[in-house]
Amino acid sequence: MYAENIQALFIVINDPDRLDQVLEILLECEIPGATIIESQGMAKVLSDHIPIFFGLRGLNLNEHESNRTIFALSKHPEKIDNAIEKISAMFHGFEEAGTGMMFVVPVTKAVGLGRKSQRE
């Protein structure tokens, strides 16, 4: 019932136009089944909804209306490492402010992984 020894790779990109490239890298690294969520950064939300933070709007002129948060699970740490290396290179290590970030979280339990498709 439970799958163990899984890692979750989270990727936040501030340029939605690069989403397809990130997904292609995940497929190349044999990490299928990613989930994509439209998201917003804290500065964007604060500047839009709380008047005292309105000045934050000018901090990042390249900011898009929304970001993309991608997460994918894998039982293979080497595949996660490979994806991190390739995506990091694509974004120049996320060194430039406002480009995004990546991180990995261990998943101690998960349900619903490795299901057979409905066509089988």
Buried (B, 14 or more C-beta within 10 A) or exposed (E): EEBEEBBBBEBBBBBBEBBEBBBEBBEEBEBEEBEBEEBBBEBBEBBEEEEEBEEBBEEBEEBBEBBBBBBBBBBBEEBBBBBBEBBBEBBEEBEEEBBBEBEBEEBEEBEEEEEEEEEE
